[in-house]
């Protein structure tokens, strides 16, 4: 049975919609993985647990780590605050858009004024630049990261684990 032109066009439209949905699903999974890796990295850099970053704890050093995480996500993905609120929600707790705005604003001031946070932000920003840079070199399954002199003076440990 031969298909009409309209039936063929409908089939093409269904295939196009299917492939667009699949591509968006793939991009969302990739985006979520990047956000999760950023949480791991910031938690390690700030000496807290990843779960702490996603918690509603108001302990100062945990809140500061959370703000750095939000600040980094905003810088990396240029996400809206509502999208960041969705991504930061864990264990039934949702951070309000205003909370995220305030946290990123406070961190913006901290990375300008406080040497410890300035140094941490420079490390995170450098990692983000490496992520965005397509010229990262791989040699024998090892990623070579070139860090400017003096950047890692405070016994910073970078842990990369395969999941």
Buried (B, 14 or more C-beta within 10 A) or exposed (E): EEEEEEEEEEEEEEEEEEEEEEEEEEEEEEBEEBBEBBBBBBBBBBEBBBEBBBBBBEEEEBBBBBBBBBBBBBBBBEBEBEBBBEBBEBEEEEBEBEBBBEBBEBBBEBBEEBEEBEBBBBBBBBBBEBEEEEEEEEEEEEEEEEBEEEEEEEEBEEEEEEE
